[in-house]
Amino acid sequence: MSRRTRERAAFVRANTRLVAPPLAPALRLHLADEAVELWGRTERELDEIGLPPPFWAFAWAGGQALARYVGDNPECVAGKCVLDFASGSGLVAIAAAKAGAARVEASEIDEFAQVAIGLNARQNGVAVCVLAEDVVGADRGWDVILAGDVCYQKDMAEAVTLWLEGLARRGALVLIGDPRRRYLALDRLECLIEYRVPVTRALEDADVKGAGVFAFRAPLAGLKG
């Protein structure tokens, strides 16, 4: 482990506590209580300006919904190769590993998230392979792709939706967890189930959010493209 990774791991441990997400009570994750304070502390203590917000330190509504769905329906991932896209804390990846996935890959470009995923996976006794890269546009033969809370920004949502829809068309199971944010492509998705998710008010402006698990609608017979 490099010095940089050790510093990030120590920071994650020092600024979070082990918490069971409400919809995944069997798991324990290193999570924070307050976003803005943690963001500022990250830049000050590590003397690095311009770091991304600490999305990795929270169990977001869409991710919790996906984790619960996978836990309640383990057959959707059991024995399969699973990608958890934009994994954050690793919540969904860990839930998939616990449900019996043969291999779980968690993609993340945030270095702190990469470290947090490793810490959280070990805490829960599972193996998760961290992909420290942007995988949008790639197809590495994943059987299942899980994507939680990826529709909060227009350009990203459009690119990710196009990519995920292509993976679904070639036969992968693609599940999106989202509290119906503005850029979620509801015209192309069907809701499989809806949950009421306790969340952090400072992040979601609510104590409880509705969050669904969505799949792409099957194309109509006779239509192409």
C-alpha positions in Angstrom: 0.0 0.0 0.0 1.4 3.4 -1.0 1.9 6.3 1.4 -0.9 8.2 -0.4 -3.3 5.3 0.0 -2.4 4.9 3.7 -3.1 8.6 4.3 -6.5 8.3 2.6 -7.4 5.2 4.5 -6.4 6.8 7.8 -8.5 9.9 6.9 -11.5 7.8 6.0 -11.3 5.9 9.3 -10.8 9.1 11.3 -13.7 11.0 9.8 -16.4 8.3 9.6 -18.0 5.7 11.8 -19.2 2.3 11.1 -22.9 2.5 10.3 -25.6 0.1 9.1 -27.5 1.7 6.2 -31.3 1.7 7.0 -32.2 -0.5 4.0 -29.1 -2.8 4.3 -28.9 -3.3 8.1 -26.7 -6.4 7.8 -23.9 -4.3 6.4 -21.5 -2.0 8.1 -19.9 0.9 6.2 -17.6 3.8 7.0 -20.0 6.7 6.7 -20.0 10.4 7.7 -22.7 12.5 9.4 -22.1 15.8 7.6 -21.0 16.5 4.1 -19.8 20.1 3.9 -17.7 19.9 7.0 -16.1 16.7 5.8 -15.4 18.2 2.3 -13.6 21.2 3.9 -11.7 19.0 6.3 -10.5 16.8 3.4 -9.0 19.7 1.6 -7.5 21.3 4.7 -5.9 18.2 6.3 -4.5 16.8 3.1 -3.6 20.1 1.6 -5.4 19.3 -1.7 -7.7 21.9 -3.1 -10.3 21.0 -5.7 -11.1 17.5 -4.4 -14.5 16.2 -5.4 -17.3 16.2 -2.9 -17.2 13.2 -0.5 -20.0 11.2 -2.2 -18.3 8.1 -0.9 -19.1 8.9 2.7 -22.9 8.6 2.4 -25.4 5.9 1.7 -27.5 7.6 -1.0 -31.1 6.8 -1.5 -30.7 5.1 -4.9 -27.8 3.0 -3.7 -29.8 1.9 -0.6 -32.7 0.9 -2.8 -30.4 -1.2 -5.1 -28.7 -2.8 -2.1 -32.0 -3.8 -0.6 -33.3 -5.1 -4.0 -30.2 -7.3 -4.5 -30.4 -8.6 -1.0 -34.1 -9.5 -1.4 -33.6 -11.0 -4.9 -30.1 -12.7 -4.8 -30.9 -14.7 -7.8 -30.4 -11.6 -10.0 -26.7 -11.6 -9.2 -25.8 -15.1 -7.8 -23.0 -16.7 -9.8 -22.7 -13.7 -12.1 -20.1 -11.1 -13.0 -21.4 -7.8 -11.7 -20.4 -4.2 -12.2 -21.3 -1.6 -9.6 -20.9 1.7 -11.6 -19.9 4.9 -9.7 -19.7 2.8 -6.6 -19.2 5.5 -4.0 -19.0 3.8 -0.6 -19.2 0.3 -2.2 -22.6 -0.3 -0.7 -24.2 -1.9 -3.8 -21.1 -3.8 -4.7 -20.9 -5.3 -1.2 -24.6 -6.2 -1.3 -24.0 -8.0 -4.6 -21.0 -9.9 -3.2 -23.0 -10.9 -0.1 -25.8 -12.1 -2.4 -23.5 -14.6 -4.1 -22.1 -12.9 -7.2 -19.2 -14.8 -8.7 -17.2 -11.6 -9.2 -18.0 -8.0 -8.3 -16.2 -5.0 -9.9 -16.8 -1.5 -8.5 -15.9 1.4 -10.8 -14.8 4.7 -9.2 -12.6 7.6 -10.3 -12.5 9.2 -6.8 -9.4 8.1 -5.0 -11.0 8.4 -1.6 -14.0 6.3 -2.8 -11.6 3.7 -4.1 -10.0 3.4 -0.6 -13.4 3.5 1.1 -14.7 0.6 -1.0 -11.7 -1.5 0.0 -12.1 -0.7 3.7 -15.9 -1.4 3.5 -15.5 -4.6 1.6 -13.0 -6.0 4.1 -15.2 -4.9 7.0 -18.0 -7.0 5.5 -15.9 -9.9 4.6 -16.3 -9.9 0.9 -14.0 -9.4 -2.2 -14.7 -6.4 -4.5 -12.3 -5.5 -7.3 -12.0 -1.7 -7.6 -11.8 -0.4 -11.2 -10.0 3.0 -10.8 -11.2 4.3 -14.2 -14.1 5.7 -16.1 -15.8 2.7 -17.7 -18.6 4.6 -19.5 -18.7 3.2 -23.0 -16.9 -0.1 -22.1 -18.4 -3.6 -22.3 -16.4 -6.2 -20.6 -19.0 -8.9 -20.6 -20.7 -8.0 -17.3 -23.8 -10.1 -16.7 -25.3 -7.5 -14.4 -24.7 -3.7 -14.1 -25.9 -1.8 -11.1 -26.0 2.0 -11.1 -27.1 4.0 -8.1 -27.7 7.7 -8.0 -26.1 8.5 -11.4 -28.8 10.9 -12.8 -28.1 14.1 -10.8 -26.2 16.0 -13.6 -27.6 16.3 -17.2 -24.5 15.5 -19.3 -23.5 12.6 -17.2 -27.0 11.2 -17.0 -27.4 11.3 -20.8 -24.1 9.6 -21.5 -24.5 7.0 -18.8 -28.1 6.2 -19.9 -27.1 5.7 -23.5 -24.3 3.4 -22.4 -26.4 1.4 -20.0 -29.2 1.1 -22.5 -26.8 -0.4 -25.0 -25.6 -3.0 -22.4 -29.2 -3.9 -21.7 -29.9 -4.4 -25.4 -27.1 -6.9 -25.7 -28.6 -8.9 -22.9 -27.1 -7.7 -19.6 -29.4 -7.1 -16.6 -29.1 -3.3 -15.9 -30.7 -2.0 -12.7 -30.7 1.7 -11.8 -31.4 2.9 -8.3 -32.7 6.5 -8.1 -35.1 8.8 -6.2 -36.5 10.0 -9.5 -34.1 12.8 -9.9 -34.6 15.3 -12.7 -32.4 13.6 -15.3 -33.6 10.0 -14.8 -34.8 8.7 -18.2 -38.3 7.7 -17.0 -39.5 7.5 -20.6 -37.2 4.5 -21.2 -37.4 2.8 -17.8 -39.9 0.8 -15.8 -40.0 0.8 -12.0 -39.6 -2.7 -10.5 -40.1 -1.6 -6.9 -40.2 1.6 -4.8 -38.8 2.0 -1.3 -39.0 4.7 1.4 -35.4 5.4 2.3 -34.2 7.2 5.5 -31.5 9.7 4.3 -29.4 12.6 5.5 -31.4 15.8 5.4 -28.4 18.0 4.6 -27.9 16.0 1.3 -31.5 15.3 0.2 -33.5 18.0 2.0 -35.7 15.4 3.5 -35.5 12.7 6.2 -37.1 10.1 4.0 -37.0 9.8 0.2 -38.8 7.6 -2.2 -36.3 5.7 -4.3 -37.0 3.1 -7.0 -35.2 0.3 -8.7 -35.6 0.7 -12.5 -34.9 -1.5 -15.6 -34.9 -0.5 -19.2 -38.2 -1.4 -21.0 -37.9 -4.1 -23.6 -38.0 -2.7 -27.2 -41.3 -3.2 -29.0 -41.4 -6.1 -31.4 -40.5 -5.1 -35.0 -38.7 -1.9 -34.0 -35.0 -1.4 -34.5 -32.5 0.9 -32.9 
